[in-house]
């Protein structure tokens, strides 16, 4: 019964919460859809932590798609052996995971130690960073430590097919019974994180910046320069 709950009921519940939450937020809370910038409060640590996190999460997402969505047989057809794949997954996944973890730690310390940032941060802001850190931390540990010291676990034979079966509404929950506990926790944490996205600033994850390359640049003028020019105009 526990397997049915965690690997059948729980994924659909969290997915439903995420979809309904996104639709409601889009309909009634578009003004808060974008994540507010705190660059005015502090720039040095933000310029380090934010790129690390965003580039790392992008690489991690690509890696998850390659491992969870693409069947193992496709790699065999391409001539990529299991050993070659695992070397690439450990190196690439470990590097991306470390980028995410380091970036999140920097951003979390910044939120806690920089007074203006801490004052403007809500509970949801701290929750999202800590939840991301838990998911990324367990994933990085699995990629580097577990795979190198315990066993190189072949999740493409269990978690991957189970994950794909959810989309055709024929969940193969029996595949998850033999999965190591740490991997199970990582999956549960990840689904819980996705369910919380509509209620945090992580919602901007679903906004594709398709107009960004062609939009007009925003111009900023110095207040002191504007006042000086105004005084010169009034003086004439």
Backbone torsions as a table, in degrees:
resi	resn	phi	psi	omega
1	UNK	NA	-38.0	179.0
2	UNK	-64.0	-39.3	178.6
3	UNK	-63.5	-39.9	179.4
4	UNK	-64.8	-39.5	-179.8
5	UNK	-65.7	-52.6	-173.3
6	UNK	-71.7	-31.7	-172.5
7	UNK	-111.5	2.6	174.4
8	UNK	-128.3	-59.6	-174.0
9	UNK	-72.4	-50.0	-175.7
10	UNK	-58.8	-46.0	178.8
11	UNK	-60.4	-39.3	-179.2
12	UNK	-72.8	-35.2	177.6
13	UNK	-63.8	-49.2	-179.5
14	UNK	-64.6	-38.3	177.3
15	UNK	-64.4	-39.9	179.0
16	UNK	-66.8	-41.5	177.2
17	UNK	-60.5	-42.4	-179.2
18	UNK	-64.5	-46.1	-177.5
19	UNK	-65.7	-48.6	179.8
20	UNK	-63.4	-42.1	178.6
21	UNK	-62.4	-40.3	178.4
22	UNK	-65.2	-43.3	179.5
23	UNK	-63.8	-42.0	179.0
24	UNK	-66.7	-43.4	179.9
25	UNK	-64.3	-38.8	179.9
26	UNK	-68.3	-35.3	-177.4
27	UNK	-79.0	-36.6	-172.0
28	UNK	-120.9	-6.2	-177.3
29	UNK	-136.9	38.3	-178.5
30	UNK	-64.4	-27.9	-177.8
31	UNK	-65.6	-24.5	179.4
32	UNK	-105.5	14.9	-177.6
33	UNK	-68.1	-43.9	-178.2
34	UNK	-78.0	146.7	178.3
35	UNK	-77.7	125.2	-178.9
36	UNK	-68.1	142.4	-179.8
37	UNK	-82.2	138.8	175.8
38	UNK	-115.1	20.0	-178.1
39	UNK	-63.7	-28.6	179.5
40	UNK	-66.0	-26.2	-177.7
41	UNK	-83.7	-37.2	-178.1
42	UNK	-162.8	131.3	-174.1
43	UNK	-112.5	-36.9	-169.1
44	UNK	-60.7	-52.6	-178.7
45	UNK	-73.6	-30.7	178.5
46	UNK	-64.5	-38.3	-179.1
47	UNK	-69.8	-16.5	176.0
48	UNK	-95.1	-50.3	-174.1
49	UNK	-71.1	-41.6	-176.0
50	UNK	-64.5	-49.4	177.2
51	UNK	-61.6	-39.4	178.2
52	UNK	-59.3	-46.0	-178.6
53	UNK	-66.0	-48.9	-173.8
54	UNK	-68.5	-43.9	177.5
55	UNK	-68.8	-37.5	178.3
56	UNK	-65.0	-41.5	-178.7
57	UNK	-69.1	-31.9	176.8
58	UNK	-66.9	-45.0	178.0
59	UNK	-65.0	-39.0	178.6
60	UNK	-65.2	-38.7	178.4
61	UNK	-63.4	-43.9	177.8
62	UNK	-61.6	-42.5	178.9
63	UNK	-63.3	-39.7	178.2
64	UNK	-66.4	-38.7	177.6
65	UNK	-63.7	-40.1	179.7
66	UNK	-66.9	-33.1	-176.9
67	UNK	-92.2	-31.3	-174.4
68	UNK	-97.9	-34.4	-175.2
69	UNK	-94.0	-40.6	-179.0
70	UNK	-80.0	122.9	-179.0
71	UNK	-64.7	152.4	179.8
72	UNK	-62.6	-32.7	-178.9
73	UNK	-64.1	-28.5	179.4
74	UNK	-65.6	-39.3	178.1
75	UNK	-67.4	-38.1	176.7
76	UNK	-63.2	-37.4	178.6
77	UNK	-65.7	-33.7	177.8
78	UNK	-77.5	-10.2	-178.4
79	UNK	90.9	11.9	178.8
80	UNK	-88.7	114.0	-178.9
81	UNK	-74.4	164.7	179.4
82	UNK	-62.9	-37.0	-180.0
83	UNK	-65.2	-44.0	178.6
84	UNK	-62.9	-41.3	-179.7
85	UNK	-63.5	-44.2	-177.0
86	UNK	-67.1	-35.1	176.4
87	UNK	-62.9	-45.6	178.4
88	UNK	-65.6	-37.9	-179.6
89	UNK	-68.0	-40.3	179.7
90	UNK	-67.4	-45.3	-178.6
91	UNK	-68.9	-52.4	-177.6
92	UNK	-69.3	-45.6	-179.9
93	UNK	-66.1	-39.1	178.4
94	UNK	-65.6	-41.7	179.1
95	UNK	-64.4	-47.0	179.3
96	UNK	-63.6	-41.4	179.5
97	UNK	-62.7	-41.4	178.2
98	UNK	-64.8	-37.7	176.3
99	UNK	-60.0	-45.9	-179.1
100	UNK	-64.3	-47.1	-176.9
101	UNK	-63.9	-47.6	-179.7
102	UNK	-62.8	-43.3	178.3
103	UNK	-61.6	-42.6	179.7
104	UNK	-67.2	-39.9	178.4
105	UNK	-61.7	-43.1	178.1
106	UNK	-62.3	-45.5	-179.4
107	UNK	-65.9	-36.4	179.5
108	UNK	-68.5	-44.6	177.6
109	UNK	-61.6	-39.4	178.1
110	UNK	-61.2	-43.2	179.0
111	UNK	-64.7	-30.9	-175.2
112	UNK	-87.3	-28.1	-171.9
113	UNK	-106.4	-25.2	179.0
114	UNK	-88.9	112.2	-171.4
115	UNK	-55.2	-50.7	-179.3
116	UNK	-61.0	-36.7	178.9
117	UNK	-68.9	-42.1	-179.8
118	UNK	-64.4	-40.1	-179.0
119	UNK	-64.8	-37.9	-177.4
120	UNK	-86.6	-6.6	180.0
121	UNK	-84.3	138.4	178.6
122	UNK	-97.5	175.2	176.2
123	UNK	-60.8	-39.4	-179.9
124	UNK	-62.8	-33.6	178.6
125	UNK	-65.2	-46.9	178.4
126	UNK	-66.1	-40.0	-179.7
127	UNK	-61.4	-44.9	-176.9
128	UNK	-64.3	-40.5	179.9
129	UNK	-67.3	-44.1	-179.2
130	UNK	-67.0	-41.2	178.9
131	UNK	-63.6	-42.9	176.7
132	UNK	-62.2	-38.4	-179.8
133	UNK	-66.0	-37.9	177.9
134	UNK	-65.4	-46.9	-179.4
135	UNK	-65.1	-47.6	-179.5
136	UNK	-67.0	-36.2	-179.8
137	UNK	-65.2	-45.3	178.4
138	UNK	-66.4	-39.1	179.0
139	UNK	-64.9	-41.6	179.2
140	UNK	-67.3	-40.5	177.6
141	UNK	-60.8	-42.2	179.1
142	UNK	-65.1	-41.8	-176.4
143	UNK	-66.8	-41.0	-173.6
144	UNK	-97.9	-58.2	-171.3
145	UNK	-77.2	-53.9	-174.9
146	UNK	-62.6	-47.6	-176.9
147	UNK	-66.8	-25.6	-177.6
148	UNK	-94.9	-25.5	-175.3
149	UNK	-109.4	-28.4	-178.5
150	UNK	-101.8	-74.9	178.2
151	UNK	-161.6	147.5	176.4
152	UNK	-81.1	91.5	-171.4
153	UNK	-72.2	134.6	-179.5
154	UNK	-91.9	82.2	-179.4
155	UNK	-72.3	-15.3	179.2
156	UNK	-70.8	-14.9	179.2
157	UNK	-95.0	-11.4	-177.8
158	UNK	-126.8	-67.8	-175.8
159	UNK	-65.2	-40.9	-179.8
160	UNK	-58.8	-55.8	177.9
161	UNK	-60.7	-37.5	176.5
162	UNK	-62.3	-44.9	-179.5
163	UNK	-62.1	-42.6	179.6
164	UNK	-68.3	-32.0	-179.1
165	UNK	-67.9	-21.2	178.5
166	UNK	-65.1	-32.6	-175.4
167	UNK	-76.9	-17.6	176.1
168	UNK	-105.2	11.8	176.8
169	UNK	56.4	36.7	172.9
170	UNK	-133.9	64.0	-172.6
171	UNK	-62.4	124.4	178.4
172	UNK	-91.3	72.2	-173.4
173	UNK	-66.5	-21.8	-179.2
174	UNK	-65.6	-22.9	178.8
175	UNK	-67.9	-22.2	-175.8
176	UNK	-88.3	-6.5	-175.4
177	UNK	-67.9	-31.1	-177.2
178	UNK	-97.7	3.0	-178.8
179	UNK	-71.6	137.7	177.4
180	UNK	-56.7	148.9	-174.5
181	UNK	-57.6	-41.1	-178.0
182	UNK	-61.4	-39.2	178.6
183	UNK	-67.8	-38.0	177.5
184	UNK	-62.6	-45.4	179.7
185	UNK	-62.1	-39.7	178.5
186	UNK	-60.7	-42.4	179.3
187	UNK	-65.9	-45.4	-179.9
188	UNK	-62.2	-45.2	178.3
189	UNK	-60.4	-40.6	-178.2
190	UNK	-65.2	-43.6	178.6
191	UNK	-65.5	-39.3	176.1
192	UNK	-63.0	-38.5	178.1
193	UNK	-63.1	-44.8	179.8
194	UNK	-63.6	-33.4	177.9
195	UNK	-67.5	-27.0	-177.9
196	UNK	-87.0	-11.5	-174.0
197	UNK	-55.7	-45.3	-177.9
198	UNK	-61.7	-16.0	-175.7
199	UNK	-103.8	9.4	179.6
200	UNK	-133.2	177.6	177.2
201	UNK	-73.6	-6.4	175.3
202	UNK	-67.1	-7.0	-179.5
203	UNK	-61.4	-25.4	-179.9
204	UNK	-68.3	-6.1	173.9
205	UNK	-59.0	-29.0	-177.3
206	UNK	-91.5	7.9	177.2
207	UNK	-99.2	112.6	178.6
208	UNK	-86.3	121.9	-177.1
209	UNK	-78.9	62.3	-176.0
210	UNK	-70.2	-25.4	-179.1
211	UNK	-93.6	-3.4	-174.4
212	UNK	-60.8	-43.3	-176.8
213	UNK	-65.8	-23.1	-174.1
214	UNK	-111.7	1.9	-178.0
215	UNK	-78.1	155.5	179.8
216	UNK	-69.2	139.5	-179.9
217	UNK	-68.6	146.5	177.1
218	UNK	-85.5	134.0	-177.7
219	UNK	-105.1	133.4	178.0
220	UNK	-117.8	134.6	179.5
221	UNK	-117.3	142.3	178.5
222	UNK	-68.6	135.2	179.5
223	UNK	-63.3	-41.5	-179.4
224	UNK	-65.4	-39.1	179.1
225	UNK	-66.0	-38.0	179.5
226	UNK	-66.4	-41.6	179.5
227	UNK	-65.7	-39.5	179.4
228	UNK	-63.0	-42.4	179.6
229	UNK	-67.1	-36.9	178.7
230	UNK	-66.9	-41.9	179.2
231	UNK	-64.0	-39.0	178.5
232	UNK	-65.0	-37.5	179.2
233	UNK	-67.6	-43.8	179.3
234	UNK	-67.2	-31.7	-179.4
235	UNK	-70.4	-27.0	177.6
236	UNK	-82.2	NA	NA
